[in-house]
């Protein structure tokens, strides 16, 4: 997938927003989309799913797949956004929650930038509204002094707002969404007024499985969401295909020198990650210690991309086992005690006995 139809002056942008990078695909879909569209949607639900999963249009335009996974999960997510329920994308780190959220919003609203990033320091004002304190002190509370949040603007426009890492926010901040999602209203008591959402408004939130114990959602808030769990790739072939495609896209976006991404090295990285996170080798004969990290597909993409950079700038120009070895060790060993032990056992019990991995084993032993 190559960046196209970018806005003026965007040639130096490292990562264009989805609505700019894939503007030609969105326009092609809109041109043939004669199905019913919910209020303020740029495309029908069918066209949104086609944009996300890919396909070939009657005119011959190829829609590239943005997400590889079960079609039914994407259909459920899109159908949810056409109702009064908000959407919660849940899964372990690296399952493309943010990626899918961005592309769904780009296809539905044409603007994926109405975003609130959840952290432990996120304040309620970032979900509701804040104030320009200079004007507030000079003039008192007024609409001119009010600073709208992304959710506030989405309600006014009838657009989709995105909330990333919802469970990282403090619980009392999360609950600022309850009235917005249930009543579709945002009270502004300082002005004695409110903002009422217009048709098309909704929220896509993301959360990691491993974060549920940090700031779990209240029962009241959880009821306002329809939860779609995004799984890890089902098999190694699917995961290898995802890594190959995303590595090619990132290489083009980062303008890395051309380095053939060896299928053998990509498959090796994916195999190692799948075996370590499952706690067993592919044949099921050897049990393994599971590292503390997620070892996600996104991390596999990062390891291979880093290997390509090493091969291009400091190596032979061909991706080798030595180029990916350092990246793999850095991805696996997050905890210097537990993970280092898990990696050493895997290296000696599994990697050493695979004759075709001899070069990789030697490279890891040298680090």
N, C-alpha and C positions, 0 to 999 in steps of 0.2 A: 504494500500500500504506500503510494507516494503522495506527499503533500501537494495539493493542487488548490487552485482558486483561493489562494490566501489573500487577505486584505492588503491594501497598499502599504508598503513599508514593512512587510512582515518577513522579508527574505532572511533576516538575521534572527528571527524568533526560533528558539530552540525547539519548542513544542507548541505548534498552533492549536487553538481550541478545536474540538471535533467539528463544530459547525462551519469552521473555515477550511480545515484540512479536507473535509469530505463534502464540500458545498456542491460539487458537481453531481455527486450521488444523490444528495438530498433533493436537488432541483430535478433530476431525472425521475425520481420517485414521485415527487409532487406533480409532475407533468402528466403522468399516467394514472395517478391515484384518483379513482372515481368512487371510492367507497366512503361511507359516512364517517365524518370526523367529529369527535367530541368538541365541545366549545373551546375555541382558541388553540386547538391543536393544528400544527402545520401539516401533519400527515395522519392518515387513518391508522388505527391499531395494526391492521395487516401490514401496511407499508413500514411502520416502525419496526416490526419484527423482521421484515425483509431487510431493512437497513442494518439491523444488528447482526443477523445471522448470515446475510449474503445471499446472492442469487443472480440470475441473468434476466433482465427485463426484455419485453417483446421487441424493443427497438435495438437490442443487442448490447445495451449498457450493462457492464458487469458491476454488481454491488459486492464489494469486498466484505468478507466476514469480519466483524469486530469482536465477536465473542464466540468461542468454540465450546459448546455444551449442549445440554438437552433443550430442544426446541420448546417443550412444554413449560419449562421453568421461565423462559423468556415470555411466552404467551401469558402465563399467570401474572408476571410482573407488569406487563403492559396493560392487561385487563384491570388489574388493581388500580392503576393510575387513572383509569377512566371512571372509577367509582369515587365515593367519598372517603375511602380508606387510604391512608398513607402507606408507602412501601418501605419495608426494612429488608435490606440485603445483608444476610448474615453468613459468615463463613470464616475459616481460618485465614490468617494473613496470606496474601498472594493468590487469592481465588478470583481476582479481577472485579471486585465489588466496586471500587472507585471507577474503574474503566467502564464497566457496564452502566453505572450511574451517569457518567458524563455523556455517553452515547445515547442513552434513553432520553436525557434532557435535551440534547442537541436536536434529536429527531422530532421530539414533541413540541418544544418551545422555541427552538432556534437560538437558544442562549443558555450555555452551560455554566455561566460565570456567577450565577446567584448561589454562592457557596458559603457555608459556615463550617470552619474546621474545628472539630471538637478536640479540646485538650483539658487537662486538669485546671487550667487557668481561664477557661471560657466563662465569660460573664453573661448574665441574663440579657444584658443590653445587646449582645451580639445576635441573640435570637429575636428580640423584640424591637427596640429602638434605643438610640442614645440621644445626647444633646450636644449642640455646639455651645460650650459653656460661656464663651465670650458673648454671644448673642443672648444666651439665657440670662446672664447677669445684667446685660444692658437693657433688654426688652421684656424679660420675663418669659414664661412658657408661651410658645407660639409655634405654628407650623413651620415657620422659617427657621426656627432654632432647632427643630427636631431633625435628627440624623437617622434615616430609615435603615433597618437591617436588610440583608438579602431576602429574608422571609417576608418582611413588610412590603418590599418592592414586588415580590412574586405575587402576593395577594392583590396588589393594585393592578398588575398587568394580566393576571390570569395565567401565570407561568408555573413551571416546576422549580422548586427550590431544593437545593441539596444540602444535607447535613452529614458531614463525614465524622466517623468515629464517635457515634452518639454515646456509647457507654463510657467513654473517657471523660465526659462532662460530669460535674457534680450532680447528684440527683435532683437538688432543688432547681438547678438550671434546666435540666431536662424537662421538668414539669411545666416550664413556661410554654411548652408546646401543646399542653393538654387542651387549653381553650381554643387555640388556633386550629387544632385538628378536629376537635369535636364540634365547636360552634362556627368554625370558619370565620372567626372574628378576632381582632386584636384590639382590646380596650386601650385607650390612652387617657387615663384618669386625670392627668395634669391638664388636659385640654377639655375634659368633659366630652370626649368624642371617641370614636372607634374607627377601625378600618375593617371593612367587610370584603371578604375575598370574592372575586368575580370568577365566572366559569373558567375552568382550565387549571385553577390553582391546585397544587398538591405538593407533597414533600417526599423525596427519596432520601432515606437515611441508610448509613452503613454501620456495621459493628462487627468486631472480631469475636469469634467463639471464645477465644482465650481471655477476652476482656470482660466477660459477663459477671465475673465475681468482683470486679473493681467497682463499678457503679451500675448495678443492675437496674433495668427499667422498672418503674412502678407499675402495678397492675393497671392503673388508670391509663397510663401512657401506652403500655403494651397493647391494650384493647384497641387503640386507635391505629395500629399498624397491622398490615398483612405481611407476614414474614416469609421470605423466600430464601432458602438455604442454598448457597452456591457451593457445590462440591469441588474437590480436586479432580483433575482429569481422570477419566475412568481407566485408561490403560496407557501403556508406555508409548504406543504409536501416536495417540492423540496428543500426549504431552510433548513428544519430540516435534510434532508438526507445529504446535504452538510456539515452542522455543525457536525453531528455525525461522518462522515467519516474523516474529517480533525482533529477533536478532537482526534480520535483514532490514527491517524498518528503522530500528535504532541506529544501525550503521549508516544508513542514508541520512537520517536526521542529524547525526553527530558529525557527518562528513569524514568518517574514518576511511583511511586508505583501503582500497579493495583487497580483502583477504577472503579466500574461499573458506566458508565455515564447514569444516569437515564433518560429515554425518557421523563418523565414528566417534569424534570427540563430544559432539552434542549428545549422542546416545549414551556415552559413558557418564556424562554429568547427570543426565536425567535418571539413569539406572542407579547411580550412587544415592541421589536424593530420595528416590522412591524406596530403596531398600532401607535406608537409615530411618526414614520417617515411619515406615511400616514395622520396623523392628525385626525384619527377616529378609533373607536373600530371596531372589525371584523364584528359585526352585523350592523354597520353603525348608531347606535342609539345615540352615544355620540361623539361630536366633541372634539378634544384635541388640546392643544398647541403643536406646533412642536418644539423640541429642536434645537439648532444650530448645533449640531454634525450630522454626516452622519448616525450613527447607522447602520452600514453596516454588512453584513454577516461575514466579517473578525473580526469585533469587537465582534460579538456574539460568535465566535469561541474562542476568547481571554478570554471572560468572563467565559465560561464553562471550559476552560483549567485551568484558575486561581482557579475556584471553586474546581476542581479535586485536585489541589495541596493543597488547604486548607483542603479538606476532608482527604487526605492521610496523611498529616503531623501534622494536629492539630485537626482533627475531628474524626468521627466514622469509617471512611473508606468507607462510602457510601455518595454519593453526595446528599446534602440536600438543601432546600430552603435557609437556612442561609449561605451556602457556596457560593451561586451565588448572594446573595443580594448585598453585598458590591461591587462586580465587576460591577453589573448593574448600581448602583448609580454612580460609577466613570465613566462609559461609557456615561451615559445620561447627567450628570451635568458637562458640560464644561464651561459654562458661569455661574458664581455664582449667578447672579440675574435672568436672563430670564429662564435658564434651571432649576434652583432650584424651581422656581415657577411652571414650566411646570410639573416637576416630582411630586411635592406635590399635585397638582391638579389631576394628573393621579392616584396617590396612593390612595387618598381619594375618588375620583369619580368612579374609575374603580376597582382597586385591592381590596379595602375593601369590595365591594359588591359581590365578587366572593368567595363563601363559600369554595371551594376547594383550594383557595389560602390563607387561613387564616394564615398558618405557615409563608408563604413568607411575608405577610403583617406585621406580628408581628416582623419578622427579620428586615424588612426595617425601621419600627418605632423605633427600638432600636439603629439604627446607627446614 
